[in-house]
Amino acid sequence: MAAKQYKKLGCLDVSPAGGCAFEVRAETEEEVLRMVADHGKAMHQMTSVPPDVVAKIKAAIKNVSINV
Ligand SMILES: [Zn+2]
């Protein structure tokens, strides 16, 4: 059993007022950002992610380790 590092981010971490329970987990920050951008587009009518939101996302990303 080995611990694997993941990055985790919840929609609520970026937008607490949004009431959206979506969470992403990925191995890299880039992957998290890509998945969050896709989610924003599909669920929150965000056509693009503005730089201030990117900064917010990066600040809110948590490192988690998972035993695999
Ligand atoms: Zn959401």
N, CA, C, O and the ligand as a Tripos MOL2 file, in Angstrom:
@<TRIPOS>MOLECULE
protein
  273   271    69     0     0
PROTEIN
NO_CHARGES

@<TRIPOS>ATOM
      1 N           0.8540   -1.1980    0.0000 N.3       1 MET1
      2 CA          0.0000    0.0000    0.0000 C.3       1 MET1
      3 C           0.8870    1.2440    0.0000 C.2       1 MET1
      4 O           1.7930    1.3790    0.8220 O.2       1 MET1
      5 N           0.6170    2.1170   -0.9070 N.am      2 ALA2
      6 CA          1.4060    3.3380   -0.9970 C.3       2 ALA2
      7 C           0.4960    4.5560   -0.9920 C.2       2 ALA2
      8 O          -0.6040    4.5260   -1.5450 O.2       2 ALA2
      9 N           0.9570    5.6090   -0.3730 N.am      3 ALA3
     10 CA          0.1660    6.8260   -0.3550 C.3       3 ALA3
     11 C           0.4250    7.6200   -1.6280 C.2       3 ALA3
     12 O           1.5660    7.7930   -2.0540 O.2       3 ALA3
     13 N          -0.6480    8.0920   -2.2150 N.am      4 LYS4
     14 CA         -0.5350    8.8720   -3.4230 C.3       4 LYS4
     15 C          -1.0210   10.2880   -3.1470 C.2       4 LYS4
     16 O          -2.0390   10.4880   -2.4850 O.2       4 LYS4
     17 N          -0.2860   11.2620   -3.6590 N.am      5 GLN5
     18 CA         -0.6720   12.6530   -3.4200 C.3       5 GLN5
     19 C          -1.6580   13.1290   -4.4810 C.2       5 GLN5
     20 O          -1.4530   12.9430   -5.6810 O.2       5 GLN5
     21 N          -2.7020   13.7320   -4.0160 N.am      6 TYR6
     22 CA         -3.6750   14.3210   -4.9210 C.3       6 TYR6
     23 C          -3.9210   15.7730   -4.5560 C.2       6 TYR6
     24 O          -3.6800   16.2000   -3.4260 O.2       6 TYR6
     25 N          -4.4040   16.5180   -5.5310 N.am      7 LYS7
     26 CA         -4.8930   17.8760   -5.2810 C.3       7 LYS7
     27 C          -6.4100   17.8020   -5.2640 C.2       7 LYS7
     28 O          -7.0190   17.1320   -6.0970 O.2       7 LYS7
     29 N          -7.0040   18.4880   -4.3210 N.am      8 LYS8
     30 CA         -8.4540   18.4440   -4.2070 C.3       8 LYS8
     31 C          -9.0200   19.8500   -4.1300 C.2       8 LYS8
     32 O          -8.4580   20.7380   -3.4880 O.2       8 LYS8
     33 N         -10.1440   20.0230   -4.8000 N.am      9 LEU9
     34 CA        -10.8070   21.3170   -4.7420 C.3       9 LEU9
     35 C         -12.3120   21.1430   -4.8290 C.2       9 LEU9
     36 O         -12.8150   20.3850   -5.6580 O.2       9 LEU9
     37 N         -13.0160   21.8440   -3.9770 N.am     10 GLY10
     38 CA        -14.4730   21.8270   -4.0310 C.3      10 GLY10
     39 C         -14.9850   23.1420   -4.5880 C.2      10 GLY10
     40 O         -14.3950   24.2010   -4.3710 O.2      10 GLY10
     41 N         -16.0880   23.0560   -5.3050 N.am     11 CYS11
     42 CA        -16.7230   24.2710   -5.8210 C.3      11 CYS11
     43 C         -17.0160   25.2380   -4.6650 C.2      11 CYS11
     44 O         -16.8800   26.4530   -4.8150 O.2      11 CYS11
     45 N         -17.4150   24.6950   -3.5240 N.am     12 LEU12
     46 CA        -17.7340   25.5240   -2.3590 C.3      12 LEU12
     47 C         -16.5240   26.2870   -1.8350 C.2      12 LEU12
     48 O         -16.6620   27.3520   -1.2360 O.2      12 LEU12
     49 N         -15.3120   25.7210   -2.0720 N.am     13 ASP13
     50 CA        -14.0940   26.4060   -1.6130 C.3      13 ASP13
     51 C         -13.8820   27.7150   -2.3700 C.2      13 ASP13
     52 O         -13.3330   28.6810   -1.8410 O.2      13 ASP13
     53 N         -14.3330   27.7150   -3.6230 N.am     14 VAL14
     54 CA        -14.1530   28.8960   -4.4640 C.3      14 VAL14
     55 C         -15.3530   29.8220   -4.3600 C.2      14 VAL14
     56 O         -15.2180   31.0450   -4.3560 O.2      14 VAL14
     57 N         -16.5270   29.2140   -4.2760 N.am     15 SER15
     58 CA        -17.7520   29.9910   -4.2430 C.3      15 SER15
     59 C         -18.6870   29.4580   -3.1620 C.2      15 SER15
     60 O         -19.6250   28.7170   -3.4580 O.2      15 SER15
     61 N         -18.4280   29.8400   -1.8880 N.am     16 PRO16
     62 CA        -19.2030   29.3000   -0.7610 C.3      16 PRO16
     63 C         -20.6890   29.5900   -0.8940 C.2      16 PRO16
     64 O         -21.5180   28.8280   -0.3980 O.2      16 PRO16
     65 N         -21.0290   30.6750   -1.5530 N.am     17 ALA17
     66 CA        -22.4320   31.0480   -1.6900 C.3      17 ALA17
     67 C         -23.1390   30.2510   -2.7840 C.2      17 ALA17
     68 O         -24.3650   30.2720   -2.8960 O.2      17 ALA17
     69 N         -22.3400   29.5490   -3.5860 N.am     18 GLY18
     70 CA        -22.9140   28.8600   -4.7420 C.3      18 GLY18
     71 C         -23.7430   27.6410   -4.4010 C.2      18 GLY18
     72 O         -24.6280   27.2530   -5.1630 O.2      18 GLY18
     73 N         -23.4580   27.0300   -3.2510 N.am     19 GLY19
     74 CA        -24.2170   25.8590   -2.8400 C.3      19 GLY19
     75 C         -24.0250   24.6600   -3.7390 C.2      19 GLY19
     76 O         -24.9010   23.7990   -3.8210 O.2      19 GLY19
     77 N         -22.8810   24.5910   -4.4200 N.am     20 CYS20
     78 CA        -22.6210   23.4930   -5.3400 C.3      20 CYS20
     79 C         -21.6410   22.5260   -4.6910 C.2      20 CYS20
     80 O         -20.5660   22.9400   -4.2570 O.2      20 CYS20
     81 N         -21.9880   21.2620   -4.6170 N.am     21 ALA21
     82 CA        -21.1920   20.2700   -3.8900 C.3      21 ALA21
     83 C         -20.1400   19.5830   -4.7610 C.2      21 ALA21
     84 O         -19.5220   18.6090   -4.3310 O.2      21 ALA21
     85 N         -19.9350   20.0780   -5.9700 N.am     22 PHE22
     86 CA        -18.9690   19.4740   -6.8780 C.3      22 PHE22
     87 C         -17.5510   19.5220   -6.3030 C.2      22 PHE22
     88 O         -17.1270   20.5300   -5.7380 O.2      22 PHE22
     89 N         -16.8380   18.4200   -6.4570 N.am     23 GLU23
     90 CA        -15.4460   18.3650   -6.0150 C.3      23 GLU23
     91 C         -14.5960   17.7200   -7.0980 C.2      23 GLU23
     92 O         -15.0290   16.7780   -7.7630 O.2      23 GLU23
     93 N         -13.3940   18.2280   -7.2680 N.am     24 VAL24
     94 CA        -12.4770   17.5670   -8.1920 C.3      24 VAL24
     95 C         -11.2600   17.0720   -7.4420 C.2      24 VAL24
     96 O         -10.8520   17.6440   -6.4310 O.2      24 VAL24
     97 N         -10.6930   16.0050   -7.9540 N.am     25 ARG25
     98 CA         -9.4750   15.4560   -7.3940 C.3      25 ARG25
     99 C          -8.6090   15.0720   -8.5820 C.2      25 ARG25
    100 O          -9.0530   14.3560   -9.4790 O.2      25 ARG25
    101 N          -7.3850   15.5470   -8.5830 N.am     26 ALA26
    102 CA         -6.5000   15.2370   -9.6970 C.3      26 ALA26
    103 C          -5.0730   15.2160   -9.1920 C.2      26 ALA26
    104 O          -4.7930   15.6280   -8.0660 O.2      26 ALA26
    105 N          -4.1730   14.7310  -10.0340 N.am     27 GLU27
    106 CA         -2.7860   14.5940   -9.5940 C.3      27 GLU27
    107 C          -2.0010   15.8880   -9.7110 C.2      27 GLU27
    108 O          -1.0120   16.0840   -9.0050 O.2      27 GLU27
    109 N          -2.4380   16.7720  -10.5980 N.am     28 THR28
    110 CA         -1.7070   18.0240  -10.7790 C.3      28 THR28
    111 C          -2.6550   19.2240  -10.6980 C.2      28 THR28
    112 O          -3.8650   19.1140  -10.8950 O.2      28 THR28
    113 N          -2.0480   20.3670  -10.3990 N.am     29 GLU29
    114 CA         -2.8080   21.5980  -10.3170 C.3      29 GLU29
    115 C          -3.4390   21.9500  -11.6700 C.2      29 GLU29
    116 O          -4.5650   22.4430  -11.7370 O.2      29 GLU29
    117 N          -2.6890   21.6870  -12.7400 N.am     30 GLU30
    118 CA         -3.1830   21.9730  -14.0920 C.3      30 GLU30
    119 C          -4.4570   21.1820  -14.3790 C.2      30 GLU30
    120 O          -5.4220   21.6960  -14.9450 O.2      30 GLU30
    121 N          -4.4240   19.9200  -13.9680 N.am     31 GLU31
    122 CA         -5.5760   19.0390  -14.1800 C.3      31 GLU31
    123 C          -6.7860   19.5340  -13.3810 C.2      31 GLU31
    124 O          -7.9120   19.5470  -13.8800 O.2      31 GLU31
    125 N          -6.5350   19.9390  -12.1400 N.am     32 VAL32
    126 CA         -7.6290   20.4790  -11.3200 C.3      32 VAL32
    127 C          -8.2320   21.7030  -12.0020 C.2      32 VAL32
    128 O          -9.4520   21.8300  -12.1070 O.2      32 VAL32
    129 N          -7.3660   22.5960  -12.4610 N.am     33 LEU33
    130 CA         -7.8400   23.8190  -13.1070 C.3      33 LEU33
    131 C          -8.6580   23.5100  -14.3580 C.2      33 LEU33
    132 O          -9.6710   24.1550  -14.6310 O.2      33 LEU33
    133 N          -8.2020   22.5160  -15.1090 N.am     34 ARG34
    134 CA         -8.9020   22.1440  -16.3330 C.3      34 ARG34
    135 C         -10.2880   21.5770  -16.0060 C.2      34 ARG34
    136 O         -11.2740   21.9180  -16.6590 O.2      34 ARG34
    137 N         -10.3520   20.7220  -15.0050 N.am     35 MET35
    138 CA        -11.6300   20.1140  -14.6360 C.3      35 MET35
    139 C         -12.5850   21.1460  -14.0460 C.2      35 MET35
    140 O         -13.7920   21.1030  -14.2860 O.2      35 MET35
    141 N         -12.0310   22.0650  -13.2780 N.am     36 VAL36
    142 CA        -12.8710   23.1080  -12.6950 C.3      36 VAL36
    143 C         -13.4010   24.0390  -13.7920 C.2      36 VAL36
    144 O         -14.5480   24.4820  -13.7410 O.2      36 VAL36
    145 N         -12.5560   24.3280  -14.7770 N.am     37 ALA37
    146 CA        -12.9950   25.1730  -15.8890 C.3      37 ALA37
    147 C         -14.1200   24.4940  -16.6650 C.2      37 ALA37
    148 O         -15.0920   25.1430  -17.0490 O.2      37 ALA37
    149 N         -13.9860   23.1880  -16.8940 N.am     38 ASP38
    150 CA        -15.0370   22.4150  -17.5700 C.3      38 ASP38
    151 C         -16.3270   22.4570  -16.7680 C.2      38 ASP38
    152 O         -17.4120   22.6530  -17.3160 O.2      38 ASP38
    153 N         -16.1900   22.2700  -15.4600 N.am     39 HIS39
    154 CA        -17.3540   22.2710  -14.5770 C.3      39 HIS39
    155 C         -18.0340   23.6430  -14.5800 C.2      39 HIS39
    156 O         -19.2580   23.7420  -14.6610 O.2      39 HIS39
    157 N         -17.2170   24.7000  -14.4890 N.am     40 GLY40
    158 CA        -17.7610   26.0570  -14.5040 C.3      40 GLY40
    159 C         -18.5440   26.3320  -15.7750 C.2      40 GLY40
    160 O         -19.5950   26.9730  -15.7560 O.2      40 GLY40
    161 N         -18.0020   25.8270  -16.8900 N.am     41 LYS41
    162 CA        -18.6490   26.0160  -18.1730 C.3      41 LYS41
    163 C         -19.9840   25.2760  -18.2140 C.2      41 LYS41
    164 O         -21.0030   25.8280  -18.6290 O.2      41 LYS41
    165 N         -19.9570   24.0220  -17.7780 N.am     42 ALA42
    166 CA        -21.1480   23.1770  -17.8840 C.3      42 ALA42
    167 C         -22.2280   23.5560  -16.8730 C.2      42 ALA42
    168 O         -23.4170   23.5380  -17.1920 O.2      42 ALA42
    169 N         -21.8120   23.8980  -15.6550 N.am     43 MET43
    170 CA        -22.7830   24.0620  -14.5780 C.3      43 MET43
    171 C         -23.0380   25.5080  -14.1720 C.2      43 MET43
    172 O         -24.0900   25.8200  -13.6140 O.2      43 MET43
    173 N         -22.0860   26.3900  -14.4470 N.am     44 HIS44
    174 CA        -22.2330   27.7440  -13.9330 C.3      44 HIS44
    175 C         -22.1650   28.8030  -15.0290 C.2      44 HIS44
    176 O         -21.9410   29.9830  -14.7590 O.2      44 HIS44
    177 N         -22.3610   28.3650  -16.2550 N.am     45 GLN45
    178 CA        -22.3810   29.2930  -17.3870 C.3      45 GLN45
    179 C         -21.1560   30.2030  -17.4330 C.2      45 GLN45
    180 O         -21.2400   31.3510  -17.8690 O.2      45 GLN45
    181 N         -20.0210   29.6790  -16.9780 N.am     46 MET46
    182 CA        -18.7950   30.4670  -17.0690 C.3      46 MET46
    183 C         -18.1110   30.1200  -18.3900 C.2      46 MET46
    184 O         -17.6860   28.9850  -18.6010 O.2      46 MET46
    185 N         -18.0120   31.1090  -19.2690 N.am     47 THR47
    186 CA        -17.4020   30.8190  -20.5650 C.3      47 THR47
    187 C         -15.8860   30.7610  -20.4460 C.2      47 THR47
    188 O         -15.2200   30.0760  -21.2210 O.2      47 THR47
    189 N         -15.3450   31.4860  -19.4680 N.am     48 SER48
    190 CA        -13.9080   31.4050  -19.2160 C.3      48 SER48
    191 C         -13.6730   31.6300  -17.7290 C.2      48 SER48
    192 O         -14.5540   32.1080  -17.0140 O.2      48 SER48
    193 N         -12.4840   31.2810  -17.2770 N.am     49 VAL49
    194 CA        -12.1510   31.4660  -15.8700 C.3      49 VAL49
    195 C         -11.2610   32.7020  -15.7470 C.2      49 VAL49
    196 O         -10.1110   32.6790  -16.1840 O.2      49 VAL49
    197 N         -11.7740   33.7690  -15.1620 N.am     50 PRO50
    198 CA        -10.9730   34.9880  -15.0280 C.3      50 PRO50
    199 C          -9.7840   34.7750  -14.1080 C.2      50 PRO50
    200 O          -9.8200   33.9190  -13.2240 O.2      50 PRO50
    201 N          -8.7090   35.5720  -14.3210 N.am     51 PRO51
    202 CA         -7.4810   35.3880  -13.5310 C.3      51 PRO51
    203 C          -7.6870   35.4440  -12.0250 C.2      51 PRO51
    204 O          -7.0040   34.7390  -11.2820 O.2      51 PRO51
    205 N          -8.6220   36.2740  -11.5650 N.am     52 ASP52
    206 CA         -8.8140   36.3520  -10.1110 C.3      52 ASP52
    207 C          -9.4330   35.0710   -9.5760 C.2      52 ASP52
    208 O          -9.1850   34.6790   -8.4360 O.2      52 ASP52
    209 N         -10.2460   34.4180  -10.4120 N.am     53 VAL53
    210 CA        -10.8220   33.1300   -9.9970 C.3      53 VAL53
    211 C          -9.7570   32.0370  -10.0280 C.2      53 VAL53
    212 O          -9.7380   31.1560   -9.1680 O.2      53 VAL53
    213 N          -8.8790   32.0990  -11.0140 N.am     54 VAL54
    214 CA         -7.7650   31.1390  -11.0710 C.3      54 VAL54
    215 C          -6.9240   31.2590   -9.8000 C.2      54 VAL54
    216 O          -6.5260   30.2500   -9.2170 O.2      54 VAL54
    217 N          -6.6570   32.4920   -9.3760 N.am     55 ALA55
    218 CA         -5.8740   32.7190   -8.1640 C.3      55 ALA55
    219 C          -6.5920   32.1440   -6.9500 C.2      55 ALA55
    220 O          -5.9670   31.5580   -6.0650 O.2      55 ALA55
    221 N          -7.9090   32.3170   -6.9190 N.am     56 LYS56
    222 CA         -8.7310   31.8160   -5.8250 C.3      56 LYS56
    223 C          -8.6970   30.2790   -5.7830 C.2      56 LYS56
    224 O          -8.5970   29.6610   -4.7230 O.2      56 LYS56
    225 N          -8.7850   29.6970   -6.9820 N.am     57 ILE57
    226 CA         -8.7610   28.2390   -7.0980 C.3      57 ILE57
    227 C          -7.4230   27.7060   -6.5890 C.2      57 ILE57
    228 O          -7.3760   26.7640   -5.7980 O.2      57 ILE57
    229 N          -6.3330   28.3270   -7.0590 N.am     58 LYS58
    230 CA         -4.9990   27.8640   -6.6560 C.3      58 LYS58
    231 C          -4.8140   27.9630   -5.1440 C.2      58 LYS58
    232 O          -4.2050   27.0930   -4.5220 O.2      58 LYS58
    233 N          -5.3510   29.0400   -4.5640 N.am     59 ALA59
    234 CA         -5.2280   29.2270   -3.1170 C.3      59 ALA59
    235 C          -6.0490   28.2010   -2.3450 C.2      59 ALA59
    236 O          -5.7220   27.8560   -1.2100 O.2      59 ALA59
    237 N          -7.1280   27.7140   -2.9780 N.am     60 ALA60
    238 CA         -8.0540   26.8230   -2.2710 C.3      60 ALA60
    239 C          -7.7290   25.3490   -2.4630 C.2      60 ALA60
    240 O          -8.2960   24.4960   -1.7800 O.2      60 ALA60
    241 N          -6.8200   25.0400   -3.3880 N.am     61 ILE61
    242 CA         -6.4910   23.6340   -3.6460 C.3      61 ILE61
    243 C          -5.8090   23.0180   -2.4210 C.2      61 ILE61
    244 O          -4.8680   23.5750   -1.8560 O.2      61 ILE61
    245 N          -6.3200   21.8530   -2.0360 N.am     62 LYS62
    246 CA         -5.7380   21.1630   -0.8870 C.3      62 LYS62
    247 C          -4.9560   19.9410   -1.3640 C.2      62 LYS62
    248 O          -5.3150   19.2980   -2.3510 O.2      62 LYS62
    249 N          -3.8910   19.6430   -0.6480 N.am     63 ASN63
    250 CA         -3.1650   18.4000   -0.9340 C.3      63 ASN63
    251 C          -3.7130   17.3020   -0.0480 C.2      63 ASN63
    252 O          -3.8140   17.4620    1.1680 O.2      63 ASN63
    253 N          -4.0620   16.1980   -0.6590 N.am     64 VAL64
    254 CA         -4.5290   15.0610    0.1230 C.3      64 VAL64
    255 C          -3.7200   13.8360   -0.2810 C.2      64 VAL64
    256 O          -3.2880   13.7260   -1.4280 O.2      64 VAL64
    257 N          -3.5160   12.9260    0.6480 N.am     65 SER65
    258 CA         -2.8700   11.6860    0.2640 C.3      65 SER65
    259 C          -3.8380   10.5360    0.4450 C.2      65 SER65
    260 O          -4.5650   10.4440    1.4350 O.2      65 SER65
    261 N          -3.8200    9.6740   -0.5370 N.am     66 ILE66
    262 CA         -4.7600    8.5650   -0.5680 C.3      66 ILE66
    263 C          -3.9860    7.2570   -0.6560 C.2      66 ILE66
    264 O          -3.0580    7.1260   -1.4540 O.2      66 ILE66
    265 N          -4.3670    6.3150    0.1530 N.am     67 ASN67
    266 CA         -3.7050    5.0130    0.1130 C.3      67 ASN67
    267 C          -4.2440    4.1800   -1.0340 C.2      67 ASN67
    268 O          -5.4440    3.9200   -1.1270 O.2      67 ASN67
    269 N          -3.3420    3.7680   -1.9010 N.am     68 VAL68
    270 CA         -3.7720    2.9670   -3.0450 C.3      68 VAL68
    271 C          -3.1670    1.5670   -2.9560 C.2      68 VAL68
    272 O          -3.4090    0.7340   -3.8300 O.2      68 VAL68
    273 ZN        -20.0390   24.0380   -9.0930 Zn       69 ZN69
@<TRIPOS>BOND
     1     1     2 1
     2     2     3 1
     3     3     4 2
     4     3     5 am
     5     5     6 1
     6     6     7 1
     7     7     8 2
     8     7     9 am
     9     9    10 1
    10    10    11 1
    11    11    12 2
    12    11    13 am
    13    13    14 1
    14    14    15 1
    15    15    16 2
    16    15    17 am
    17    17    18 1
    18    18    19 1
    19    19    20 2
    20    19    21 am
    21    21    22 1
    22    22    23 1
    23    23    24 2
    24    23    25 am
    25    25    26 1
    26    26    27 1
    27    27    28 2
    28    27    29 am
    29    29    30 1
    30    30    31 1
    31    31    32 2
    32    31    33 am
    33    33    34 1
    34    34    35 1
    35    35    36 2
    36    35    37 am
    37    37    38 1
    38    38    39 1
    39    39    40 2
    40    39    41 am
    41    41    42 1
    42    42    43 1
    43    43    44 2
    44    43    45 am
    45    45    46 1
    46    46    47 1
    47    47    48 2
    48    47    49 am
    49    49    50 1
    50    50    51 1
    51    51    52 2
    52    51    53 am
    53    53    54 1
    54    54    55 1
    55    55    56 2
    56    55    57 am
    57    57    58 1
    58    58    59 1
    59    59    60 2
    60    59    61 am
    61    61    62 1
    62    62    63 1
    63    63    64 2
    64    63    65 am
    65    65    66 1
    66    66    67 1
    67    67    68 2
    68    67    69 am
    69    69    70 1
    70    70    71 1
    71    71    72 2
    72    71    73 am
    73    73    74 1
    74    74    75 1
    75    75    76 2
    76    75    77 am
    77    77    78 1
    78    78    79 1
    79    79    80 2
    80    79    81 am
    81    81    82 1
    82    82    83 1
    83    83    84 2
    84    83    85 am
    85    85    86 1
    86    86    87 1
    87    87    88 2
    88    87    89 am
    89    89    90 1
    90    90    91 1
    91    91    92 2
    92    91    93 am
    93    93    94 1
    94    94    95 1
    95    95    96 2
    96    95    97 am
    97    97    98 1
    98    98    99 1
    99    99   100 2
   100    99   101 am
   101   101   102 1
   102   102   103 1
   103   103   104 2
   104   103   105 am
   105   105   106 1
   106   106   107 1
   107   107   108 2
   108   107   109 am
   109   109   110 1
   110   110   111 1
   111   111   112 2
   112   111   113 am
   113   113   114 1
   114   114   115 1
   115   115   116 2
   116   115   117 am
   117   117   118 1
   118   118   119 1
   119   119   120 2
   120   119   121 am
   121   121   122 1
   122   122   123 1
   123   123   124 2
   124   123   125 am
   125   125   126 1
   126   126   127 1
   127   127   128 2
   128   127   129 am
   129   129   130 1
   130   130   131 1
   131   131   132 2
   132   131   133 am
   133   133   134 1
   134   134   135 1
   135   135   136 2
   136   135   137 am
   137   137   138 1
   138   138   139 1
   139   139   140 2
   140   139   141 am
   141   141   142 1
   142   142   143 1
   143   143   144 2
   144   143   145 am
   145   145   146 1
   146   146   147 1
   147   147   148 2
   148   147   149 am
   149   149   150 1
   150   150   151 1
   151   151   152 2
   152   151   153 am
   153   153   154 1
   154   154   155 1
   155   155   156 2
   156   155   157 am
   157   157   158 1
   158   158   159 1
   159   159   160 2
   160   159   161 am
   161   161   162 1
   162   162   163 1
   163   163   164 2
   164   163   165 am
   165   165   166 1
   166   166   167 1
   167   167   168 2
   168   167   169 am
   169   169   170 1
   170   170   171 1
   171   171   172 2
   172   171   173 am
   173   173   174 1
   174   174   175 1
   175   175   176 2
   176   175   177 am
   177   177   178 1
   178   178   179 1
   179   179   180 2
   180   179   181 am
   181   181   182 1
   182   182   183 1
   183   183   184 2
   184   183   185 am
   185   185   186 1
   186   186   187 1
   187   187   188 2
   188   187   189 am
   189   189   190 1
   190   190   191 1
   191   191   192 2
   192   191   193 am
   193   193   194 1
   194   194   195 1
   195   195   196 2
   196   195   197 am
   197   197   198 1
   198   198   199 1
   199   199   200 2
   200   199   201 am
   201   201   202 1
   202   202   203 1
   203   203   204 2
   204   203   205 am
   205   205   206 1
   206   206   207 1
   207   207   208 2
   208   207   209 am
   209   209   210 1
   210   210   211 1
   211   211   212 2
   212   211   213 am
   213   213   214 1
   214   214   215 1
   215   215   216 2
   216   215   217 am
   217   217   218 1
   218   218   219 1
   219   219   220 2
   220   219   221 am
   221   221   222 1
   222   222   223 1
   223   223   224 2
   224   223   225 am
   225   225   226 1
   226   226   227 1
   227   227   228 2
   228   227   229 am
   229   229   230 1
   230   230   231 1
   231   231   232 2
   232   231   233 am
   233   233   234 1
   234   234   235 1
   235   235   236 2
   236   235   237 am
   237   237   238 1
   238   238   239 1
   239   239   240 2
   240   239   241 am
   241   241   242 1
   242   242   243 1
   243   243   244 2
   244   243   245 am
   245   245   246 1
   246   246   247 1
   247   247   248 2
   248   247   249 am
   249   249   250 1
   250   250   251 1
   251   251   252 2
   252   251   253 am
   253   253   254 1
   254   254   255 1
   255   255   256 2
   256   255   257 am
   257   257   258 1
   258   258   259 1
   259   259   260 2
   260   259   261 am
   261   261   262 1
   262   262   263 1
   263   263   264 2
   264   263   265 am
   265   265   266 1
   266   266   267 1
   267   267   268 2
   268   267   269 am
   269   269   270 1
   270   270   271 1
   271   271   272 2
@<TRIPOS>SUBSTRUCTURE
     1 MET1         2 RESIDUE 1 A MET
     2 ALA2         6 RESIDUE 1 A ALA
     3 ALA3        10 RESIDUE 1 A ALA
     4 LYS4        14 RESIDUE 1 A LYS
     5 GLN5        18 RESIDUE 1 A GLN
     6 TYR6        22 RESIDUE 1 A TYR
     7 LYS7        26 RESIDUE 1 A LYS
     8 LYS8        30 RESIDUE 1 A LYS
     9 LEU9        34 RESIDUE 1 A LEU
    10 GLY10       38 RESIDUE 1 A GLY
    11 CYS11       42 RESIDUE 1 A CYS
    12 LEU12       46 RESIDUE 1 A LEU
    13 ASP13       50 RESIDUE 1 A ASP
    14 VAL14       54 RESIDUE 1 A VAL
    15 SER15       58 RESIDUE 1 A SER
    16 PRO16       62 RESIDUE 1 A PRO
    17 ALA17       66 RESIDUE 1 A ALA
    18 GLY18       70 RESIDUE 1 A GLY
    19 GLY19       74 RESIDUE 1 A GLY
    20 CYS20       78 RESIDUE 1 A CYS
    21 ALA21       82 RESIDUE 1 A ALA
    22 PHE22       86 RESIDUE 1 A PHE
    23 GLU23       90 RESIDUE 1 A GLU
    24 VAL24       94 RESIDUE 1 A VAL
    25 ARG25       98 RESIDUE 1 A ARG
    26 ALA26      102 RESIDUE 1 A ALA
    27 GLU27      106 RESIDUE 1 A GLU
    28 THR28      110 RESIDUE 1 A THR
    29 GLU29      114 RESIDUE 1 A GLU
    30 GLU30      118 RESIDUE 1 A GLU
    31 GLU31      122 RESIDUE 1 A GLU
    32 VAL32      126 RESIDUE 1 A VAL
    33 LEU33      130 RESIDUE 1 A LEU
    34 ARG34      134 RESIDUE 1 A ARG
    35 MET35      138 RESIDUE 1 A MET
    36 VAL36      142 RESIDUE 1 A VAL
    37 ALA37      146 RESIDUE 1 A ALA
    38 ASP38      150 RESIDUE 1 A ASP
    39 HIS39      154 RESIDUE 1 A HIS
    40 GLY40      158 RESIDUE 1 A GLY
    41 LYS41      162 RESIDUE 1 A LYS
    42 ALA42      166 RESIDUE 1 A ALA
    43 MET43      170 RESIDUE 1 A MET
    44 HIS44      174 RESIDUE 1 A HIS
    45 GLN45      178 RESIDUE 1 A GLN
    46 MET46      182 RESIDUE 1 A MET
    47 THR47      186 RESIDUE 1 A THR
    48 SER48      190 RESIDUE 1 A SER
    49 VAL49      194 RESIDUE 1 A VAL
    50 PRO50      198 RESIDUE 1 A PRO
    51 PRO51      202 RESIDUE 1 A PRO
    52 ASP52      206 RESIDUE 1 A ASP
    53 VAL53      210 RESIDUE 1 A VAL
    54 VAL54      214 RESIDUE 1 A VAL
    55 ALA55      218 RESIDUE 1 A ALA
    56 LYS56      222 RESIDUE 1 A LYS
    57 ILE57      226 RESIDUE 1 A ILE
    58 LYS58      230 RESIDUE 1 A LYS
    59 ALA59      234 RESIDUE 1 A ALA
    60 ALA60      238 RESIDUE 1 A ALA
    61 ILE61      242 RESIDUE 1 A ILE
    62 LYS62      246 RESIDUE 1 A LYS
    63 ASN63      250 RESIDUE 1 A ASN
    64 VAL64      254 RESIDUE 1 A VAL
    65 SER65      258 RESIDUE 1 A SER
    66 ILE66      262 RESIDUE 1 A ILE
    67 ASN67      266 RESIDUE 1 A ASN
    68 VAL68      270 RESIDUE 1 A VAL
    69 ZN69       273 GROUP 0 **** ****
